[in-house]
């Protein structure tokens, strides 16, 4: 997705083609997500922008904005797949895909205009040396955000959503010092890459920028932020400032990046031979998952020197979850950048238990379900009690003094059990079963005692 350098690139084209010009027409297309999620609407955007003069354009991290001659001003975020295109120049920061024409091997080098997935289309007339221009904001996945912020132009960064984001490492170098970074790292207990990706901490660092920073600093992205030495923090700060500054100064033109940079070779995942994942010096590039994001590292130089996410239980270095304070910036980042951190969080203990206890969809009738369930212990005992009275009368050879009342009671209880079908009504079956079972041993014992006394008398 567009990160600090790519956003700087689009600001460059806005300044080149739109700043200083009056917008003649604006066609904004209805989208309840791109506009609506941030309290704006396509109709409000369109009605305000028409006739406005663009006086300036700038960015903070992954946000960028156009300042008009009259408030409110447009503040935008690209999300995962958003971009701005111009009909007079290709603004893409990657090699443009070639579209085959007619299937005959010919190549169509220019994209059809206007482009697909537009959210708005601006038109400006020719102005001096500059020809007429059209600019389109596009977003296939609808994760971008477009809004109007009503404030003075020079106060734009003191208003939402910009004020909830951390300082920009290029625009705010006086803030992002070694001391500031050291304090930030030590008060957190998260994998250092996760800290860099959190826009509430630092604005503009995305996936490839974070990986490049960690590689240049020779630090492992899984190591916990509070475990770094002063020397390591200085290396991290230097890499942060160098990578972000060069990305912005070159407008994310990767052809101007050093050949030794990780990002020049990290995209060859899965390729073999000469295109395998290796740096020019032969060092192997490995892909791991950190905070739900695919991360490229060079294990030979990026070694863990303290507790890391993959080495300890839980999500934090001390093995205990850190207290998460309420953070508006978290909510803003989730809303504005939903999808970037498409996070594959591990299931909680409660979620795993719920999944384990989940009942299979009903593919059979209730009768089948009852057959599959094992009979309760009480029901099994009831069945046993049903059989015992009959067999006891046939097999007992020792004379007993059973009263007719107890024998009759036992027979009636056995018939009740048979009438209940064994286990249909467990509550009713359970009581007679227990009674019969308890009474039998006592009476049996009494019978044995009586017979033994008779035997003794006969001998006498």
Buried (B, 14 or more C-beta within 10 A) or exposed (E): BBBBBBBBBBBBBBBBBBBBBBBEBBBBBEBEBBBEBBEBBBEBBBEBBBBBBBBBBBBBBBBBBBBBEEBBBBBBBBBBBBBBBBBBEEBEBEEEEEEEEEEEEEEEEEBEEEBEBBBBBBBBEEEEEBEEBBBBBBBEBBBBBBBBBEBEBEEBBEBBBBBBBBBBBBBBEEEBEBEBBBEBBEEBBBBBBBBBBBBBBBBBBBBBBBBBBBBBBBBBBBBBBBBBEEEBBBBBBBBBBBBBBBBBEBBBEBEEBEEEBBBBBBEBEEEEEEEEBBBEEEBEBEEBEBBEBEBBBBEEEBEBEBBBBEEEEEBBBEEEEBEEEEEEBBEBBEEBBBBBBEEEEEEEEEEEEEEEEEEEEEEEEEEEEEEEEEBEEBBBBBBEBBEBBEEBEEEEEEEBEBEEEBBEBBEEBBEBBEEBEBBEEBEBBBEBBBBBBEBBEEBBEEBEEBBEEEEEEEEE
